[in-house]
């Protein structure tokens, strides 16, 4: 299959989502002039153009798109052409209400926004296939076309009747018999046993709490149905252009897609990334998403969307301070991106996102945003020849699984304060602050390339995943697991003992007596550090090392246990303590920082032979870099040290 390199051809793609249908034709020529000034080499067309392309059922209006494709090609700008199927035209919902999604309490989601389609609707799928077929047939041979972008930010759930029928078909394929389904769902509880497939519904609004395994399976089903929609359109464009890569954009840590499975179906893995510029940990959030996306891609990936300035969907939407957009874009490249793109090219004057920034803001060509975009385009052009296609090497893997996350979000859980993404961020932050580069992995992946594997929280684990973790440690790997690891199986059935017996033996735990969740703002003392969020009443077995709780109900009991190379952390240590713990464990396994002695706000990442230094602070700092290096950004040589100013960066070649 083609990959990202087939679209980049040794370049770093730079550009963004282009919506020219919002503007008169004379603006298109101005856009191209500004794109050339900013060194834009790629734009995405057609994401939200369905009503423009098909203004009434069966009609086709391609003339405006023909003009744009030709214009962009004339100026050397490649096109990532989107299928417009994320936003059906109003006529579709009006004529075919079966295409509209239904919420869990029976309300219809109407047209007038976006993503208003039922993934299970045969009518929607038929129209989506038809417009995709005609787009692919018309533009397959166009020289501007470099890649296909299917739909946009798949996220829609549907609880309607057509989705209910599809859910039943999905369940029959998964379980085969009603007896198997009743066993998996534990329907003996609360008299929920099913005697016919027709009695099964999506988890609609109940009087009290839902069956958690029914909800878990519905999340699986929704991810699979959206993937079916993607694959149907992908297969159409592949038939016309087998030489071109196909993608669709993920949202980071989005609950609704099993992105491990989705990534296997994409030629290019792409993501949308919008850290809050006022968040002091915004750069760490960016690093997490970038590491996760690179791991799903197993190599270079595409930053499909980011904001050049403010967004419009937070309570207060702050602009990016001078230099931050460049810094965060270079961070994405450092962590494996071969494409740096934005939503959108020109800031809209109307519609729901008119206050969401663009590469060309309302201030126009002279505005600070566009001037910084031009600088970024020049930077990317300078570093591209020695960056594109290179890989990032990591010594630590962070385990993450959507099914485990889905299982842990049930209504009847022990603590609403425990938020899986927050726990994942806390552990990744500890590694990031220790200057340890990490990949992400599924618990059933081959883990042997990594000296250290950490599992912040894997509430539900299959037998295959548990066997994989045990084998990893037996083969010499170092494993560190956080609280509530291995509590349940793939059906959200609690394992005997509250943790799988094989894992208890691995960690040196004789008995897990009780879980002790902590209230918001509550902390617990441990030997040498404080902790929050969670604690557990554990009786140690054949543990080689124990760090105990101090004071309170759990005084003297294990907070952290180690048996051989397997560690269990039954609480959430405060950030500095978790950083030091993981850094010490990694050092013991032979894994260290990319560069020693880094200032606290400087991030260092190696991509291929290049060393990226990224300064996330405002005050100048000096970084020791022994030897002589060539800085690709400035074109100058540096010896032994480099000074980075406010949000400064260096890309050093030995």
Secondary structure, 3 states (H helix, E strand, C coil): CCCHHHHHCCCCEEEEEECHHHCCHHHHHHHHHHHHHCCCCEEEECCCCHHHHCCCCCCCCCHHHHHHHHHHHHCCCEEEEECCCCCCCHHHHHHCHHHCCECCCCCECCCCCCCCCCCCCHHHHHHHHHHHHHHHHHHCCCCCEEEEECCCCCCCCCCCHHHHHHHHHHHHHHHCCHHHHHHHHCCCHHHCCCCCHHHCCCCCCCCCCCCHHHHHHHHHHHHHHHHHHHHHHHHHHHHHCCCCEEECEEECCCCCCCHHHHHCCCCCCEEECCCCCCCCCHHHHHHHHHHHHHHHHCCCEEEEECCCCCCCCCCCCCCCCCCHHHHHHHHHHHCCEEEEEEECCECCCCCCCCCCCCCECCCHHHCHHHHHHHHHHHHHHHHHHHHCCCCECCCEEEECCHHHHHHHCCCCCCCCCCCHHHHHHHHHHHHHHCCCCEEEECCCCCCCCCCEEEECCCCECCHHHHHHHHHHHHCCCEEEECCCCCCECCCCCECCCCCCHHHHHHHCEEEEEEEEECCCCCEEEECCEEEECEEEEEEECCCCEEEEECCCCCCCCEEEEEECCEEEECCEECHHHHHHHHHHHHHHCCCCCCCCCCCCCEEEEEECCEEEEEECCCCCEEEEEEEEEEECCCCEEEEEEEEECCCCEEEEEC
